[in-house]
Amino acid sequence: MDRTPLPITFRYHLVATLMRLMQAGESAAVVGVASVGKSNLVRCLQQADIQAAHLGPDKREILIVLMDSNDLAAMTEWNFLELLLYRLSFHGQSANLPAEVVTRLEEWHEKVTRRPDDALNAQRCLEQALHWLCQVKGLRVVFLLDEFELIYPQLSQRTWANLRALRDKNKYSLSYLLFLRRDLEDMRPVTPEVEAFVELFQTHILGLKPYDLPGTELMLERLSFRQRVEWPVQYTAQVFDLSGGHGGLIRVIFGKALPALKEGRSPDWPTLFYDAEVKDECGKIWSSLTSGERAWLVGLVETGKWETEPDNRVITDKLIRKGLIGVEPAQEPRLISTLFAAFVRQIAAQDRPLFEFDAQQQSCSIEGREIHLPGLPAQLLDFLYQHRGQNCRRLDLLRHLYPEEDHRQLGKIPDFRLDAVVKSLREKIEPDPQNPRYIKTVRGVGFRLDIDE
């Protein structure tokens, strides 16, 4: 990873907005597609000179703490809280807080590690640490929760209710910045248990768009510096048109152009439209979108126009916020990357699969039928779809459906809840629930999803 310091002008307006929210103790969600540059933005927010430029004297009173969801040892509430406390202690030391503060934070973290899997103890220790930092020491704490989409659908609703409660106990002294690929409501239903947590971010949902032309030029300069080549500035506009400023596509395009640059010849731009790495990068963007957003984009490339109904307007606004489509006065909307537009056209030309499932939307498409599923049946199908064609054990399915229960007790006594959920799912998706075509019972094991690919 490139550790060269970013310039103070990097994504200046977005960074300035986020820094102002930190000063005000407000929370925000930053939503952008895969590989658009979230890592660079997070690094920028942690960079000392950028903090000083935006926060001024307040920098000394604000402790910015990064937690990357990829660092979780296991997807449990205890591991999540333990990691928050560890990162709080780590960043306290990195920020040169007084030794007394760092020592107290380390003691709270040690109390948590002495009682593994005790989520209540971990919650209490984190609560005490934050109260002491915010209310006694007068600091403001900002948690940067990166790759948030990895943990938000997986951890219990109680986890997020508790996180909201911590913020309320330290109002305007504790805030969260989420970095994610989809909006919160697109990742799990907004139930009463998580509604208050989601409300924290509703007034500050910010789009992380691809780089503009100057930003694209900066990324190309940084890539060139690392490879010890000189970037011909006359190619920057071409790369910007091909990539739309998307960070992942910029890196792939640069890598493909590098041999030609070293040999002093012009890159062969048209071959990029058939390149496997380019298609893989476009596939990452595609997979980070909801089924509704994908359908909207297919409609755009097929007709050249966008849908104007209210439901589609919500999707339109999200895609504009993510920077995937551009809207110019007196012009039709367009995909900003010509490479990604070609990828979407290829998707549109393919036959649709007979069976598709979208966990975020809790819906599946079966031979053209769109079926919305309620909570538990959707969670069950999510697991089966991820393991389609495989025999899934009853115990594994119970653990997925009831993550808050003691997994050591599940399976020790007859548990008929799973059978009830299977029955409900079959009634929703099977043409004949009494003779299931998709959800097959595997005697002595559990269940298997059989679908035609």
Secondary structure, 3 states (H helix, E strand, C coil): CCCCCCCCCCCHHHHHHHHHHHHHCCCEEEECCCCCCHHHHHHHHHCHHHHHHHHHHHHHHEEEEEEEHHHCCCCCHHHHHHHHHHHHHHHHHHCCCCHHHHHHHHHHHHHHHCCCCCHHHHHHHHHHHHHHHHHHCCCEEEEEEECHHHCCCCCCHHHHHHHHHHHHHCCCCEEEEEEECCCHHHCCCCCHHHHHHHHCCCCCEEECCCCCHHHHHHHHHHHHHHHCCCCCHHHHHHHHHHHCCCHHHHHHHHHHHHHHHHHCCCCCHHHHHHCHHHHHHHHHHHHCCCHHHHHHHHHHHHHCCCCCCHHHHHHHHHHHHHCCEECCCCCCCEECCHHHHHHHHHHHHCCCCCEEEECCCCEEEECCEEEECCHHHHHHHHHHHHCCCCCEEHHHHHHHHCCCCCCCCCCCCCCCHHHHHHHHHHHHHCCCCCCCCCEEEECCCEEEECCCC
